Amino acid sequence: MKKREWQTGRMPLKDRIKPPAEAMTHALNHWVRLEAITILHQGEFSAGEVADMLGEDVRYVTGHIRILYEVGYIEF
C-alpha cells in the first residue's frame, strides 16, 4: 500500500481503501476503532490522548485512527 498523507477533511472517495458499502463494517470490526470512534464523538482528541484513555500504545492506536480516516469514517 502506498503511503497516504493526512489531509484536512475527509479522505476523498476515490482514495479510500474500502467502498462506502464496506466502510462501516470495516471501521467497527475492531474494539480499538470502536472505542476511538466513541471517544472522538465526544470531542477533539489527539491519537496520544485516545491511546492514554484506552491504555494502549500510541503507535497502535494511530494505526487504527489512520484506518478510520482511510475508509472515510472520520475527518481531520
C-alpha positions in Angstrom: 0.0 0.0 0.0 1.3 3.4 -0.8 1.8 5.9 1.9 -1.0 8.4 2.2 -0.7 11.9 3.6 -3.1 13.2 6.3 -5.4 15.8 4.7 -7.8 18.2 6.3 -11.3 17.0 5.9 -12.5 13.5 4.9 -10.5 11.2 2.7 -11.7 11.7 -0.9 -13.9 8.9 -2.1 -11.6 7.8 -4.9 -8.7 7.4 -2.4 -10.5 5.4 0.3 -9.3 1.9 1.0 -12.9 0.5 1.2 -16.0 1.3 -0.8 -18.8 3.1 1.2 -20.8 -0.1 1.5 -18.0 -1.8 3.4 -16.6 1.2 5.3 -18.8 0.9 8.4 -18.3 -2.8 9.0 -14.6 -2.5 8.5 -14.4 0.6 10.8 -16.3 -1.2 13.6 -14.8 -4.7 13.4 -12.0 -3.9 15.9 -12.5 -2.8 19.5 -9.9 -0.1 19.3 -11.6 1.5 16.3 -15.0 1.3 18.0 -13.6 2.8 21.2 -11.8 5.5 19.3 -14.9 6.5 17.4 -16.8 6.7 20.7 -14.1 8.9 22.2 -13.8 11.1 19.1 -17.6 11.6 19.1 -17.2 13.4 22.4 -14.7 15.9 21.2 -11.3 16.6 19.5 -8.5 14.4 20.9 -5.0 13.6 19.7 -4.0 10.0 19.0 -1.9 10.2 22.1 -4.9 11.2 24.2 -7.0 8.5 22.8 -4.2 6.0 23.5 -4.0 7.1 27.1 -7.7 6.8 27.5 -7.6 3.2 26.1 -4.4 2.2 27.9 -2.7 1.3 24.6 0.5 2.2 22.8 0.1 5.4 20.7 1.5 3.8 17.6 -1.1 1.0 17.8 -3.9 3.5 18.2 -2.6 5.8 15.5 -2.7 2.9 13.0 -6.4 2.3 13.9 -7.2 6.0 13.6 -5.5 6.1 10.2 -7.7 3.2 9.1 -10.8 5.1 10.2 -9.6 8.1 8.2 -8.8 6.0 5.1 -12.2 4.4 5.0 -13.8 7.8 5.3 -15.3 7.3 8.7 -13.6 10.3 10.4 -12.2 13.5 9.1 -9.4 15.9 10.3 
